[in-house]
Amino acid sequence: PYYVDLNQDLFLEASLHSSDRNLVLFVDTCVASPDPGNFKALTYELIRSGCVKDSTYTTLNSSYDGVARFSFSAFSFIHRYPSVYLQCELVVCRKNDYSSRCYQGCTSRFKRDVGS
């Protein structure tokens, strides 16, 4: 466990271990939950499909394409749960493949109008 105070800034880093230098890493989704085995019921979204959902979430620059860094402020789930767990989904893409998920940024799905 990593102990922090409420509203303390947390800094996270994910790194890709590969000899291929033409790969980039993208943080697609990060969800928090008080239950490490259930990320569906009581959850809090930091980022979803590349769209920032938490105002304290910040993408941090890295000098390496295979490293993704971000930060956010620590929070609790209504002071009833002693721990918060994170589950993040990252995407690996080819560098400079601008049609790949890594270069699309925020992708929110919109419902289609079925008309009359």
N, C-alpha and C positions, 0 to 999 in steps of 0.2 A: 504493500500500500504506500501511497504518497500522501502525506498529510499537508493540508493547506488551510488557510483561513478563508472565510467567505470574502468574495470580491478580490481575492488575490489573483494576479495574472499568472496563468499557467502557460508554459511554452512547450510545444510538442514538435517532434521531428520524426519523420519516417524516411528510411533510406532504402534504396534499391541496390542490392548486391549483385552486380552483373559485370562481366568484362566488356559487354557491349555498351559503348559510350553514346550510341545513337538512340537511347531510350530516355523517356521523361516520365516523371511520376506526378499524378494529379489527385488531389483529395476531392472525391466525389461526394461522399456522405459521411457525417459523423453524428451519432445519436447517443444520448446519455440516458441511463436508466438506474434506478436504485436496486434493481435485481439483475445480477450478472447473467442469469439464465433466461431473461425475458426482455427483449427489446421491442415488444409489440404493445404491451399494455400501458404502463405509466412511463412515458418517455419524454425527452426534451430534445429537439433538433437543433444542432449547432449549424449544420450545413446539409442541404439535401439536393441532390442532382446538380451540384456545383453552385446552388443558390444559397447565399448566407441567410440564415434564419435568426441568428442571435446577434444583437447589436455590438457585443463585445468581441465577436469573432474577427480575427485579422489574419490574412494570409501574409506570411513573412517571406522576404526574398532569400534565395539561396544562390550561391555561386555555382552550384552543381545541379544539373538537370535531374539527376537521380535522387534528389532530396526534396521532400515537401515539408515545409515548416508552417506552423500556425499557432495562434495563441487565443485565449479567451479567459474571461473572469470566472473564478470558481463560484459555484452556487450550490444550494441544497434543495432537495425535494420537500418543501413545506416543513422543514426541521424535524420530520418524523423518521427520516432514514439516515443512518450514520455514514453511509457511503454512496458514492456516485461512480458508476462504471461507464466507460466509453466503448463504443463499437464503431469503427471507421472502415469505410470502403474506399480503396484507392485504385486507380487505373494506371496501367503501364501502356505507353504508346511509343511509336516511332517518332523521334525528333523531327520536327518540320513537316509532319504529316498533318496538315491543317484541317483535313476532313475527319481526323480522329477525335474521340471523346475528350482528350486532354486539351484540345484547342477550342472546344465549343463553349466553355465557360458554363454559365447558368442555363440549364435547359429545363424549363417548366412545361409540363403538359397542360394543354388547354382542352376543355371539353368541347366537342363539336356540337354545333346547333343542328338538331335533326329536322328543323323546319316544321311545317304543318302536316 
